[in-house]
Amino acid sequence: DVVGRELSLRASSNTVKVDLVHKGTLIQTVVSTWYVPAGGTIYKVIGENDLGGYDENDNYYFRFNSNPMGNKYSIHGTIG
C-alpha cells in the first residue's frame, strides 16, 4: 500500500537522498529517488508512476543516505 503515501521530510545539516526500493525475492531495485536539500523540506505523494512498473501491492521500503555518501545528516518528518 505505498501508493498514496505522503512524505513530509526535512533535512537539517546536509542533503539527504531518499530512495524508494522495491523489495523483490532475490533482487532489490531502486524505483524512485528524491533529494531533501540541507535546511529544506520535500512533500511528495507517491503515485503509481513512482513504482518503476512494479505492482503497488508488492513490498517496498525507504532508504536514506547522505549526499554525497559518508556525510553526516539529520532528517525528520512523516511518512503516512
N, C-alpha and C positions, 0 to 999 in steps of 0.2 A: 504493500500500500504506500509506495513512495510518491506516486502522482498526486499532486495537490498539497503536498507538504510545503510548509512555509519556512524558509530560512531567514533569520534575522541575526547577523553576526557582526561583531565589532572587534577589530584588531587594535591593540594599544601600542605596540612598540615597532614591529616590523610587518611587512606584507605577509599575509598568510595565504597559502594555496589550499583550496578545498576541492578534493576530488570526490565525485560520486562513483563508486566502484560496484560493478555487477559481480556478485559472488557466484561463480559457476561451480560445477562439480570439481573440475580439475584446474580451470584457469579463471583468474580474476582479472577483469578488464575495466579500465577507467573509461567511463562513458561520457562524463562531463567534468569540466574543471572551471572553477571560479576563483577570483583573487579578491581578497579583502585588503584594501590598502592600509598602510600604517596610519592609525588615527581615524580611519574611515569605517563605514558600515555598508554592508550589502543587504538587500532584501530580494529574495528570489522565491517564486512559487514554481516548484518542479512540475514540468509537463511531460507528456509522452515523448516529445522531441528531444528531451534530455537523456533518454534511456538508451540511445545508441542502437535502436532497433530491437532491443530485448523486451520481453513481456513485463508489464507493470506488476504482475503478481510474483515475479522472481524475487530473489533476495539481493539486497543492496546494502552498502554501508558507506559512511563518510570517512575520508582520510584527511587529516590536517598536517601540513608541513609548512615550515618557514620558506620564504622565497627571497634570496637563494637558500638552498638547503644548508642546515647547520646553524643558521642564525636563531637566536632565542626569540620567542614570540609569546604573546598572551592574547587569548581570544575568549570572548564571552558572547552569549546570545541564546537564542532558542531555535529549536528545530521542532516544529509541531504541525 
